[in-house]
């Protein structure tokens, strides 16, 4: 009985057959903020208004994709080995 399909090659993965799960998580990296007294005293209303205006034309999904996305893929043995050999798929 087929229980999964390989998300990379589409090959059926039979019940009881070894399969692999690849989880990929992409998120915005944030470096520690360095906030000065000058930064705290600054009027940030204009910058905040500009940011809100930019976000107003975006959907919730678009905004979230800029911050965090997670994927999960089922892989057969052959595709697991290929993925491990070149996870970013570059040349």
Beta strands, then each sheet from edge to edge (+ up, - down):
strand 1: 2-5
strand 2: 12-14
strand 3: 20-27
strand 4: 68-75
sheet 1: 1+ 2-
sheet 2: 3+ 4-
end
